[in-house]
């Protein structure tokens, strides 16, 4: 049985992929396969188990869109409960290593909850 947070996270992953396809022409087909098979939260957990960031993370970094990464989404206050401390630390470390301002991202997102989830996180704040 999945929680409301898990369903919402899954939906956020699907909508995020659709948006990235429109906005930067990035088709995250492998990630969507994982999401379809495992659900959004478990797909994220698998990506966070890897030693290194995924190819998708690298693509988002190259386009300046790390706010749309799995790593960024798992750090949002309303999804944190779905992940272990180790997974959260991995996500934050990867983002910070790529010079992503985690604190500013979380501040913008937090001020706009719950509208942030359904809107454009790049425009939050």
KOLVO-278074 format. One record per residue: x, y, z of N, C-alpha, C in turn; residue in three letters. Coordinates in steps of 0.05 Angstrom, whole numbers, padded with zeros to 5 digits, always signed. Layout:
BEGIN
XYZXYZXYZALA ...
REM end
This chain:
BEGIN
+00017-00024+00000+00000+00000+00000+00018+00025+00000UNK +00011+00044-00016+00027+00068-00019+00014+00091-00003UNK +00031+00108+00008+00021+00131+00023+00014+00154+00004UNK +00001+00174+00015-00005+00198-00001+00020+00211-00011UNK +00041+00212+00006+00066+00224-00003+00079+00208-00026UNK +00077+00182-00025+00088+00165-00046+00073+00170-00072UNK +00047+00172-00071+00031+00177-00095+00037+00205-00106UNK +00040+00224-00089+00046+00251-00097+00074+00253-00109UNK +00093+00239-00097+00121+00238-00108+00121+00225-00135UNK +00107+00203-00138+00105+00189-00164+00094+00209-00186UNK +00073+00222-00179+00061+00241-00197+00080+00264-00204UNK +00095+00273-00184+00115+00294-00189+00136+00285-00209UNK +00145+00260-00206+00165+00249-00224+00155+00247-00253UNK +00130+00238-00256+00118+00236-00283+00115+00263-00295UNK +00104+00282-00280+00100+00309-00291+00126+00323-00297UNK +00146+00317-00280+00173+00329-00284+00185+00319-00310UNK +00183+00294-00316+00194+00282-00340+00179+00294-00365UNK +00153+00297-00363+00138+00309-00385+00147+00338-00390UNK +00151+00352-00368+00159+00380-00371+00187+00383-00383UNK +00206+00366-00374+00233+00367-00385+00233+00360-00415UNK +00215+00342-00423+00213+00336-00451+00204+00361-00467UNK +00185+00375-00456+00176+00400-00470+00196+00422-00469UNK +00208+00426-00446+00225+00450-00442+00253+00448-00452UNK +00266+00425-00449+00293+00422-00458+00297+00399-00477UNK +00275+00387-00485+00275+00365-00505+00291+00341-00494UNK +00289+00336-00468+00302+00314-00456+00282+00292-00451UNK +00287+00269-00463+00269+00246-00460+00282+00226-00441UNK +00272+00225-00417+00283+00208-00396+00269+00181-00397UNK +00272+00167-00419+00258+00142-00424+00266+00120-00404UNK +00291+00117-00398+00300+00097-00379+00289+00102-00351UNK +00289+00127-00343+00278+00135-00317+00249+00129-00316UNK +00234+00135-00337+00205+00130-00338+00199+00100-00337UNK +00216+00084-00349+00213+00055-00346+00215+00047-00317UNK +00235+00057-00303+00239+00051-00275+00214+00060-00259UNK +00205+00084-00264+00182+00095-00250+00157+00078-00255UNK +00153+00069-00280+00131+00052-00287+00132+00025-00273UNK +00156+00014-00271+00159-00013-00259+00159-00012-00229UNK +00172+00008-00217+00177+00009-00188+00161+00030-00173UNK +00151+00049-00187+00139+00072-00174+00160+00094-00171UNK +00152+00118-00168+00170+00141-00167+00190+00140-00143UNK +00180+00134-00119+00197+00134-00096+00218+00112-00097UNK +00210+00088-00105+00229+00066-00106+00250+00070-00129UNK +00241+00082-00151+00260+00089-00172+00280+00109-00161UNK +00271+00129-00146+00290+00148-00134+00309+00134-00115UNK +00299+00116-00099+00316+00102-00080+00338+00086-00095UNK +00331+00074-00117+00351+00059-00132+00372+00078-00143UNK +00364+00101-00153+00384+00120-00164+00402+00130-00142UNK +00392+00133-00118+00408+00143-00096+00426+00122-00085UNK +00422+00097-00092+00440+00076-00083+00466+00076-00098UNK +00465+00085-00122+00489+00085-00139+00511+00103-00128UNK +00536+00095-00133+00558+00110-00123+00559+00138-00135UNK +00553+00139-00161+00554+00164-00176+00527+00173-00185UNK +00524+00198-00192+00499+00208-00203+00493+00195-00230UNK +00468+00194-00236+00459+00181-00261+00465+00198-00285UNK +00463+00186-00309+00466+00202-00333+00446+00224-00335UNK +00421+00218-00325+00400+00238-00325+00408+00263-00309UNK +00420+00258-00285+00429+00280-00268+00449+00297-00284UNK +00467+00284-00297+00488+00298-00313+00475+00315-00334UNK +00455+00304-00348+00441+00318-00369+00427+00343-00357UNK +00414+00340-00334+00401+00363-00322+00421+00384-00313UNK +00444+00375-00303+00465+00394-00295+00475+00409-00319UNK +00479+00395-00342+00488+00409-00366+00469+00430-00376UNK +00443+00426-00371+00422+00444-00379+00415+00465-00357UNK +00429+00464-00335+00423+00482-00313+00396+00477-00300UNK +00388+00452-00299+00361+00445-00289+00362+00425-00265UNK +00381+00427-00248+00382+00408-00225+00359+00410-00207UNK +00344+00432-00208+00320+00434-00191+00299+00414-00199UNK +00302+00402-00222+00283+00381-00232+00294+00353-00228UNK +00316+00350-00214+00329+00324-00210+00315+00309-00187UNK +00317+00283-00188+00308+00266-00166+00321+00275-00140UNK +00346+00281-00141+00361+00290-00117+00348+00314-00105UNK +00340+00333-00121+00327+00357-00110+00299+00351-00098UNK +00284+00335-00113+00257+00329-00103+00257+00313-00077UNK +00275+00295-00073+00275+00279-00048+00280+00297-00024UNK +00294+00319-00028+00300+00337-00005+00277+00355+00003UNK +00256+00356-00014+00233+00373-00007+00220+00363+00019UNK +00212+00382+00036+00202+00374+00063+00179+00354+00062UNK +00162+00356+00042+00138+00339+00041+00144+00311+00030UNK +00169+00306+00021+00176+00279+00011+00198+00266+00027UNK +00211+00281+00045+00234+00271+00060+00227+00245+00075UNK +00203+00242+00085+00195+00218+00100+00198+00192+00084UNK +00199+00195+00058+00200+00171+00041+00228+00159+00038UNK +00248+00174+00049+00276+00166+00044+00291+00165+00070UNK +00312+00149+00070+00329+00146+00093+00348+00170+00095UNK +00360+00173+00119+00379+00195+00123+00403+00192+00103UNK +00411+00167+00099+00433+00162+00080+00426+00171+00052UNK +00401+00165+00043+00392+00173+00017+00390+00203+00014UNK +00380+00216+00035+00379+00245+00035+00406+00258+00035UNK +00425+00247+00049+00452+00257+00049+00465+00254+00022UNK +00460+00231+00009+00471+00227-00018+00460+00247-00038UNK +00434+00252-00036+00421+00272-00054+00433+00299-00050UNK +00435+00307-00025+00446+00334-00019+00475+00336-00027UNK +00491+00316-00022+00519+00316-00030+00523+00319-00060UNK +00507+00304-00075+00509+00306-00105+00503+00334-00115UNK +00482+00345-00104+00474+00372-00112+00495+00393-00105UNK +00505+00391-00081+00525+00411-00072+00551+00408-00088UNK +00558+00383-00094+00583+00379-00110+00580+00391-00138UNK +00556+00395-00147+00551+00408-00173+00543+00437-00170UNK +00550+00449-00147+00546+00477-00141+00517+00486-00143UNK +00499+00468-00135+00470+00474-00134+00464+00486-00106UNK +00450+00508-00105+00444+00521-00079+00420+00508-00066UNK +00425+00487-00051+00404+00471-00039+00387+00488-00020UNK +00400+00505-00004+00386+00521+00016+00366+00540+00002UNK +00375+00554-00018+00357+00572-00033+00334+00557-00046UNK +00340+00534-00058+00320+00518-00070+00298+00510-00050UNK +00306+00500-00027+00287+00492-00007+00271+00515+00005UNK +00284+00538+00008+00270+00562+00017+00248+00571-00002UNK +00255+00571-00028+00235+00579-00049+00212+00559-00049UNK +00219+00534-00049+00198+00513-00050+00180+00514-00025UNK +00192+00517-00002+00177+00517+00023+00157+00540+00025UNK +00164+00563+00014+00146+00586+00014+00122+00582-00004UNK +00124+00564-00023+00103+00561-00042+00088+00535-00040UNK +00092+00519-00019+00077+00494-00016+00049+00501-00009UNK +00028+00488-00020+00029+00465-00037+00029+00471-00067UNK +00025+00497-00073+00024+00504-00102+00049+00496-00117UNK +00072+00496-00103+00097+00490-00116+00096+00463-00130UNK +00084+00443-00118+00084+00416-00129+00071+00415-00157UNK +00050+00430-00160+00036+00429-00186+00046+00450-00205UNK +00064+00468-00196+00073+00490-00213+00101+00485-00223UNK +00112+00506-00233+00140+00505-00243+00159+00511-00221UNK +00175+00491-00212+00193+00496-00190+00215+00515-00197UNK +00220+00520-00222+00241+00539-00229+00232+00567-00225UNK +00205+00571-00222+00194+00598-00219+00186+00603-00190UNK +00189+00584-00173+00181+00587-00145+00195+00610-00132UNK +00181+00625-00115+00193+00647-00100+00190+00672-00116UNK 
REM end
